[in-house]
């Protein structure tokens, strides 16, 4: 293992070191292998690296914590069933670096709050429980017994259980998520915010309204066999690189792929599969047959145009375009939808909203007309707008008109990023779970769960700000960096009486804390989990509803670590005592006991322990694929969505926050983004060169970013370098979490309450040239 970097904050790199090269036109290849191994070996020993990579995404191995992309069937997996980012992430977790009590003696909370996300992550694994006492500026060691007793005492002292919030990141397993939500509800609250509130909540809201279920309904096989795949607002080459293998297989079978995105991402242009000769010495495979460079927020207008063209084609040749039998038998509201769409449609508005030409849209419509099997894939480029829910509903309208929902090779595919974010929701981590779930949970454990809906992520921050949340517990994640309106979020967090972070590694949320703060170190997914009944495994649900097991294979970073299940079970037992009939101690000793209870509460998990023991696990049923639409009408619902578009005043631009290639969620591994040609800095603004000219600015100029909102509050991100880049006109891109400060807490998507991080109106204020 290479010598770890110093933990001296004085030696943390400062200043701008940005170097810009032309963006890549292809993804993966040999450089991906080289970068993955280089980072992995800098973090972990060769022995540990070999152990993690050989077991990553294999049957009986470690489910990659890096993303939620599904695994192929066991018989079709390669020996290297992982991507560059997965290899980095699992070995970032398995790092040989350790944080001990001495580290916290040398670094105050104030100093840690001033450090970069990258530096905090590089310090290594947390190894023992730590507490920051009221008035103190340093963490100090605390025993597990005292730490859990402190939390229990604070929870018991609250005036109402609703003064506590229990946050979950998608890194948590199904078992830990189930225990957490059970504990919260037995305590008496539905305040269960989670990371899904900030990413795919809009997808769930739209799909629930249209199809009656909040999940996508496609499989890997559907992607392989689709005639047409349209990817929207996503960058698979960085955020879920194994998707490129599925797209490559689709192209091999003769499918067509259209990328709709404001940025020409390398992974959507060409893929060099490093496990195939053509990906090593050849040119790889062209992924997108067409690239539509859409303006930010223009996807709603695009789908309305496509759907109008479908209606017009049906007018010309009745019975040849729309699936009338499907529409009449399985849908509701088509006539009203069609009339609404025609009445409000305007080509000039569509072209202005999308930035596309009518010819481009008509060409895509022609592909839709000629394709019998269509998959729509999208990510946060669609979900983080004010009109995100109408946009996704309009996309589903297209599928309904063609009658291709629930058919092989077709359907809706929201691509989730976090490894078990979908599983956490299935397990009940949602502030507004259906009453049926709550009733089943109450019957199973002989108590009455609270019926009133709880707080989501944005509303939790608002409640902290208003002193209505006094205790905040986070199961994994980096809450203050993942959330919008950074200054408001941090001020709100510091108003809490107690903040608790269950974590594997250090992050900024540990330095932005309440009067009392606890850091509870936990096992990582790659580590062996030994309990009283023997070695345990956990389970996860991927983005396509497949549930499978994950086994740790490396030794724990510290003998003082507890598993997430153990921490939560002990805390519940200390807090609740005999108030509810829950075998908390049995849960900790044997996770199979948890799975038996899940099987009796959560639909689709019958015989959980038996089914998950099979290689590859099992796939949860999706009613849509069985021709069932669990909406109030019992049919799929056409939705009427008013046209809207993002506009910016003269001299302003629309900004989206994005992730760099060398980044996992809020944590940058390096300051490079080699696919986009950015090296050595994250404080850059990707801007079309024509917009630079129009604003009288030049490539390399330094600016402050100021977001413009109705509330009159100035939100400023300081000192960014402009980089001329082939993004859509009128649109710029910057990295998160550095520019989360620009997104107000109250700017959210209608219905879903998701922050609008992809639609931020900004002005660029030039800084004086350095002398």
Beta strands, then each sheet from edge to edge (+ up, - down):
strand 1: 19-20
strand 2: 27-28
strand 3: 98-99
strand 4: 125-126
strand 5: 130-132
strand 6: 140-141
strand 7: 164-168
strand 8: 228-232
strand 9: 256-260
strand 10: 270-272
strand 11: 285-286
strand 12: 290-292
strand 13: 331-332
strand 14: 374-378
strand 15: 411-414
strand 16: 471-475
strand 17: 498-503
strand 18: 516-521
strand 19: 529-531
strand 20: 534-541
strand 21: 546-551
strand 22: 618-619
strand 23: 636-637
strand 24: 653-658
strand 25: 663-664
strand 26: 667-668
strand 27: 678-679
strand 28: 684-687
strand 29: 702-707
strand 30: 715-724
strand 31: 731-735
strand 32: 760-766
sheet 1: 1+ 27-
sheet 2: 2+ 10+ 11-
sheet 3: 3+ 4+
sheet 4: 6+ 5- 18+ 17+ 16+ 7+
sheet 5: 12+ 9+ 8+ 14+ 15+
sheet 6: 13+ 23+
sheet 7: 19+ 20- 21+ 22-
sheet 8: 24+ 31+ 28- 30- 29+ 32- 24+
sheet 9: 25+ 26-
end
